[in-house]
Amino acid sequence: MPKKILIADDHYVVKIALAIILKKLNIPIILDHVKTQNQLINTLTNTKYDFLILDIRIIGKPSIIKKLKQINPNLKILIFTDSINEKISLQYIFEGADAFLDKSSNETKIRNTFNSILTKEHYYSQEFLFHTIKEDSTLCQ
C-alpha cells in the first residue's frame, strides 16, 4: 500500500524538490501539496495521510500540532523549515511533531530522515538535539 504524504509549504520549488527526493526512496508513495493553514486542515480532515511535511511558517504556533494529531492520531509530522529557533522547535516536538529537519539538509539527510521515520517512527538530528539541549540548559538539570 502506498504511503500518503502531504507537503504543506508555500514554495513550489520545495514541493518539487521533495517529490524528486522522496520518489528515490523506492517505496510506493502518493504526494499531495497544500499552501495554507486552511487548506492543510481541510485536506487532513477529508483525507488520511501517513506523513505530513510541514513548514512552520504555514501554521505559526506549535499548538496546531495537537489539532493535527487529533484529526489524524497516526499522522507522522516532519517539521521541515528554515526557521531554526531551538526553543520554538522544541515546543513543536513537545506538541507531538515526530521529526525536525532543516531545509538546508542535503538529499541524503532527507532520505535518512524518512527512513528513520519509517523504521523508528521519529527523527531528530544530532545537531538539532545538541543545539536544543545547549539552548535550554534546564533540560540537563
N, C-alpha and C positions, 0 to 999 in steps of 0.2 A: 504494500500500500504506500503511495507517495506521501512524503512529508509536506504538509501545507505550511508555507512560510509567508508571512505578511511583513512587508517592509514599510515602515512609517517614517518617511523622510521627504522633505520638500525639495530635495535636489535630484534632478533627473539623472545626473552623472553617477551619483551614489547608487541609485536603483540599478542602473545598467552594469556598473562595476560589480556590485554584489551578485547580480544574476549570473554574470560570467564566472565569477569565483565559485559560487555555490553549485553551478552545473558541473564543475570539475570534481565534486565530491563523489561522483559515481553512485549516487543514490537517487531514486526517483523523487522529484520534488515538483510542487506546484507553487508558483510565485504570484503574489498579488502585491499591490502598492497603493498606499494612501498618502495624502499630503497634509491633512489637517487633523486636529484632535476630534472634531465631529465625525469626519469620515472614519477615523480609527474606531471610535466607539460603535458607530453604526455597523461597520463591517464585522467587528468582533461579536456584536450582538446577533448578527444574522448568519455567521459562518464560523465553524470551529476550525481553529488553526493549531498547529503543533508548536510553531515558533513565531515570535514577534521580534523583528529587528527594529529598535526604536531609537530615534534621535530625540533626546530630551527636550530639544527646542520645540518639538511638536506639542508636548504636554505640559511643560513648565514644572509644576510642583510634583515632588515624589509621591504624594498621596494618591495620585491617579493609578499607580501601580496596583494598589489594593483593589480598586474598582475594576481594573482589567482582569485581575485574578478572580474576582467574584463572577465576572461574566464567563470566564473560562478558567476554572481552577487548575487544569492540566497544562495551560499555556506556559511555555518557556519563554522568558523575556530576556533578550540581549540588549543592553543599553549600548548603543553604538554612536559615539558623539565626539566632537572636537572640543567640547566644553568640559575640560577636566578640572574639577574642583573636588578635591578628595572628600571634604566634609559633605558636600552635596551628593557625591557619588555614593558614599556610604549610606546616606539616607535612602537612596533608591534600592540598595541591597537590602536594608532593613525592612523596606516596604514589600519586598518579595521578588525583586529582579534576580534572575538566575545567573547572569553574566554581565560583565562590563568590559568594553573594548574601545580603545581609542581609534578614531578614524584614520590616524596616521599609520596604523598597523599594516604590515605587508600581507601579501596574499597567503603566505604560509601560516602566519599567525591567525588570520581569519579562518582558514580551513581547520587549523588545530583547535581553535575555539569551538567550532561547530562539532568536530569530532568529540571533543570533551563533553559538550552538552549532550550529545547523543549517548555517550557511554557513562558519564558520571553525573549528568543532569545539572552541571553548573560549570562555570569557568571564571576565574579571577586571575589576571596575570600577576606574576611576581612583582612587577613594577607597581601595579595598582595596589596590591596588598602592602608593599613596603611604604609607599607614599601615604597611604591611608593611615597605617599604624603610626608612622612618624608624625603625621599631621595631628592626629588625635591621640596624644600620649595617655589619655585616660583609659584607652584600651589595654595598656600594658600594666595598669595598676591593679 
